[in-house]
Amino acid sequence: TLNTRVDNIANNSGGSSGSSTPDYGIIADGVTDNSAIIRNALTQTNYLILPSGKIYLASTIDLESGTTVTSLGDTEIITNGNPAFRCNGILNDTVTPNTVEFKHDITISNLTFTFKAEAETSALRFNSVNNVNVFNCRTTNISLITLSTAYAASELVNPDYDTVAAGGIVNEDCLSNNIRICDNTVYCTNGNTRTVGIVVCYCKNVIISRNIVRNAIDGVRIWGGNVGP
């Protein structure tokens, strides 16, 4: 299955699982801020298995290429409305056309994301990232993931463009590629008027399959030029 295949890929990159999994000092009480603790853990491993419980993040965690964040148990990530995890490509605007150094190979799985208040953001925010896998996750009153380009038109000094969006010109070389979003659930309470389940903007080669979205204003929103199959 897709899930087994992705887990095997992650484990082959140096991940480990089982009762000996280190906790890196994470305090899963739903109150203690674990932002710095998890940042430090990700300097020690690229395959982070979070413990069961409620893990509060006061600020967003930035991910580097080749990172997997998962859980063996019932793990709930709580934030104040900011994305829990973010990954951005790096713009080189000193050349013409502008180029982006893509981040790549990010997997998020088996996590629940809870926000203390309804917020118009996503649990995951990835911009100009290739080879993204998100599966078996759940959110409440918040979008699961937004994928887009790393930089807006105003940030592109010398854009080589063939795509025009509502916000202006988007550099073709910024598009994310190879995205898999499967077997996730986004639940919104009745009356929620802000949440979109999954947002995919300016991406190529996208598979969105077997997800459940309840009561959101849109289940899946795909927009922008040059969107792949």
N, C-alpha and C positions, 0 to 999 in steps of 0.2 A: 504494500500500500504506500501511498504518498508519505504518510507519517513515519512509517518504519524506515523508508528510504532516507528521509531527511535526517532522522535521528542517527542512522548509521554514518551518514556523511559527517555529521557534527562530531560523533565519537571518534571517527578516524582522524579528526584534526587535533586530537589530544584531549578530548573531553573524557570525563569519568563519571560513573554513577554508582549508586549503592549506599550502604549504611556508612561508609567511610567518607562520604562527601563532606568537605570542610564547609563550615558556615561563615567563615571570615568575620565573625563577630556581629553578624546581622541580628538585630533585635526586632522580632516580629510581634510587637505588642500593639501595633496600630497607632502609637503615639510618638515614639522615638523617631527622630529624623535619621534615616539610613542613607541619605544621599552620598555623603562623604565615604561611608563604609563601603557602599557598592562601587563607587568610583575606584577606591583602593583595591577592591577585590578584582576588578577588571584589569588592573595592572599586573595581576598575578595569574590570571587565567583568561582564556578566550571562550571558555565553555562554563558559564556560571549557572549552577543549579541552586535556585533559591529555596529556603526552607518553608515549611508550611506555616501558616499564620498570616497576620496582617502587617504588611511592610509599608510604612509611611515614607514618602519622598517629598521633601519640601521644595526641591528643585529638580529640573530635568537632568537626566543622565545622558551624556553624549557617548555614542558607540563608535568604535573603530572597526575597520574591515576585519572580517573573519570572526565576528562575535556571535555566540549563541547565548540567549538568556532563556531559561526554562525552569521547570519545577517538577519534582517527583510527587508532590502532594497538593494540598489545597492551599494555594498561595494567592493572596489578594494584595494588589498594589494600590495604595491610596495616595492621591495627590490633591492639591488645592485647585486644580483646573488647568495646570500646565501639562504638556505632554510628559509621560513618564520616561520615554526613551526617544532619542532623536539621533539622526545620522545625516550629515550634510557633506556633499562633495565640495571640493575646494576650487574656486575660480582662479584662473590665470588670465587676467585682462591686460597683460602687458604685450600680448601678441595679437595679430589679426589673421584669421578670426580668433575670437576669444575661445579658450578651451577650458574644460573642467577635469580635474583629477577626481575620478569617481571613487566613492567608497563602494565596497562590494562584500557579498557573502554575509548577510545578516539574517539570523533566524530567531524568531520569538515564538514561544509555544507554551501551552499549558498554564497560562496565567489569567487571572481575573483582574480587571482594572475598575476601580471605583473612584469617583470624584465627589468631593464633599458638597459641591453644588453644581447645578447644570451649567456647562460651559461650552462655548462655541469653539471647541478645539478637538484634538484627537489624542488618544492614548499613545499612539505612535506617530511620529512625524519624520519621514525620510525624504530627502531631496537629492536628486542625482545620485542614486544608489542602484547598483546592479546586483542581481541575484539575491532577491529578498524572499524569504519564506515566513509566513505568519499563519499558524494553525492552532486549533484547539484553545483559543482564547475567548474571553467574555468581557463585555463592557456593559455598564448601566448608565443611561442618560449621557453618553459621550460617544463620539465616533471612535471606531476601532483604529483606523489608520488613514492618514493622508499622505499620498505620494505625489511629488511634484518636482519642479526644477529647482536647483540650488539658488538661482539668482534671478531676480526680476529684470525687466527691460532696462530700468533706470540704472542698474548696476553693471550693465554690459557696455563698456566704453566703446568697443569696436565690434558690434554684433554682426555675425554672419548669419542671417536669419532667413527662414522661409516659412515661418509660422507667426500668425498674428492672433493674439488672444484679446479678451475684453480688457485686460490690464496692459496691453501693449505687445511689443515684440518679444518673442522667446527664442533663445538661441537653440538651434537644432542639436547642437552638441551637448546640451544639458539633459537630454531625455533619459529617464531611468529605463532599465531594460531587464527582462526576465523576472517577473513578479509572480509569486504564487500566494494566494490568500484563500485558505480552505478550512472548512469545518469550524468556523467561529460563530459566536452569537453576540448580537448587539440588541440589548433590550432597553426600550424607552418607556417611561411611564406615560399614561394617557395625558394629552395636553402638551407634550414636549413639541416645541415648534422650531427647534434649532439644530437638532442632531441629524446628521447623515451617517448611515452605517459605515460605508466604505467610500473613500474619495480617491480617485485615480486621475491625475492631471499630467498630461504630457509624458506618457509612458509607452513603451513598446513591449510586445510579447507578454501579455498579462493573462493569467488564469485566475478567475474568481469562481469558486465552486463550493457547493454544499454549505453555504453560510445561511444563517437565520437572522433576519432583522425584523424586529417588531416595533411598530408605532413610531418609527422615525419618519421625517419628512421625505427622505429618499432612502431606498435600500442601498443602491450602488449608484454613485455619480461618476461618470466618466466624461471628461471634456478636454478640449484642446486639440490642436492639429497633430497629425502624424501619430495618432494612437494606434498601436498594433492590434493584432487579432485578439 
